[in-house]
Amino acid sequence: MANHSIGRRTLLQAMSVLALGECSVHAQSAAPSGAPIRVGGTLPLSGPLASVGQTHKIAGEIFVDMIHRRGGLLGRPVAWVLLDDQSQPANTRTQYERLITSEKVDLLMGPYGTSSILAAMGVSQRYGKLFIQSSLGNPSLGNYDLQFPALPLSPDPRMADAQIVFDAYAATKTPPKSIAIVTSKFPGALDLATGAKEITEQRGLKLALYLEYEFGTKDYGPIAARVKDAATDLLWMGALGLEGSAFLDASRKIAYVPPRHFCLSPAPGPMAANPAAEGTTSLTLFEEQAPYLSNKDAPAFVVEFAAWQILEAAAIDTKGLDDKVMGAWLKANKVDTMMGQQTFTGPNNSGPVGTALKQIQKFGWTAVWPASLRLPGIVLHTPVTRIIP
């Protein structure tokens, strides 16, 4: 599962820009009135995934603010009833039950992370609620008719996303011949790692190390030692949030930094700021550069933002909050989002694929694959050795 959020500073700056831009367009909009439309959801505001959850929270808050500047949703204010699932799927299940039965929310917004999404989706299905989610790493698991993904993933990202990574490195002057695959047991990360393992075998590469570690691991010293001993050309690190940076910190303590390093879903800001992360690659759906910025509102993008756009479009065009009617509308229509036009005509309501590869260069992320996304002068850096920072 990839991390598709951007930093707090960018989001807050974007909020100011968008607010100013909307003043001229919506200056005469009537203030929302009537009973609030209650949208319920959870995010990991604490626990191992808190860094990502907080960014998604900011994105949702920005969007709710924009709804109010436009006069509300269906003319009514929106109240986002947000609970902290503490990065625990068991909490997520209980809290979505509470949101529907006790809080009496009108609509739902999905949580973050495959395990929590599956937990919440089961509750949503039991009550027949529309369920828009933004981070289910394996669309084949989204087998509920009223579940709609904001992530533009292949129906089988396990292979398609891994293929992007391998294709990018294979196109360089020194393609890797050996690989180490180290992954969290978090379901989305584990699923993509199995895809990477299959592609390694298909391409005849040497799999020198395959290692799974518990989600929430704190001590990465033993893992770093195993990776150093394997001495492979490429490291696939199925790490989430701050795990990726913690692994690099542990590696530096034993005088080692992987020369070519893919990290699945790092917290983007902390990873880019880590001196040992130069050259690290990751999957992306959006970067603050052309061609992504062709959308004038793109600086505010996170996939969470797109999920709210999907929810808003369905409510506005159906002129109501009926879950089944909104779901039918989404199946039959296209929705303009920060990631482009979204459709839901594939298996399990999946849509077109938009995954790319980004790399840290000079303490910032930039798109490097496909080559058509690169800025002038940008190439994929693939050093054979690294100087320990």
C-alpha positions, 0 to 999 in steps of 0.5 A: 500500500502506498503513502499518498499524503503531503506535508502539513505545511503544504496543506496549510499553505494550500488552504490559504490559497484556495480560500482566497481563490474561492472568495471571488467565486463564492463571495455571495454564497449563502451561509449553510443552514439547518441541521448539520450533515454528520459524516463519521469516520476514524483515523489513526491519530495515535499509534504507529500510523499517527503521522499519516493519520494526522495528514489525512485529518488536515486534508479532511478539515480543509475540505470541510472548510471549503464546503462551508465556504461554498454554502455547505453541502446541499445548503447544510453545514457538515460536521465531521465526527472523527474518532481516533482508532489508535492504528488498531483495526479492532478499535475501528470495527467498534467505532464504526458500529458506534458511529452508525448506531449511537452517533447516528451519522448520515454518511461514512468516510473510510479509515486509513490502512487496509486492516482498518478499512476491512474492519470498517467495511464489514460494519458498513456492509451490515448496515448498507452504508456507502463506504468511500475509502482512500487506502485499500492496498488490495482492491480485490479485498473490496468486495462490497458493492457500496465500497468505492476507492479513491486510490487509482490502483490497478485491480491487482496492485500486488503485481502492477505496483511492484512491476513499476518499481522493477521496471524503473530499476531495470531501465537503468545502466546498472540494473540490480541482479540481487534483492532483499525484501524486508516487509512489515506484516501489515496486510497491505505491505505484506501483499505488495511484498509477495508481488515483489517476490514473485517478480524477482523469481520471474525475472531471474533475480537473486533473492538474497533475503526475505524477512517479515517483521511485526507491525509496530516494531521499534528496534530495527537494529537486527533487521539492519544487520541482516540487510547489511549482511545480505549486501544486495543491489536493491532493498525492497523495504515494506515499511509504513510511516516512520518505520522507514526512517527508523530503519535508516537510523539503525543502519547508520549506527552499523555504518551501512546505508543501502545503495538502492532502496525502495520504501513502500509508504514512508512518512514523506517529510521525515523520510526526505529530511533523513540524511541517509534517505538520499536516493530512496524511492517510493510509490506516488500518485501525486507530486508537487510538480508538472504535470500534476500541477496542471490542476490549479487546486493540486497543491492541496491534494491528498488522496483523502481530499479526493475521497471527500470530493467523491462523497460530495459529488455523489450527494450533490448530483443525487440531491440527497444522502441515500446511500444506495442512490449515491452508490448507483450514481457513482457506478454510472458517472465520472468524478473530477478529483485532484487525481484527475477524473475517477471512474468506478467501472472495474472489478470491485468498483476500481478505476484507472491506474495512476501509480508512479515512482518518486525519489528523494533527491537533495532532501525533496521528492521528485517523480522519476518513473515513468520517464515522461513524468520527470522534470528537465534534468531529472534521472533515477539515481541508482548508485552502486555504493553509498557514503555513510552520512 
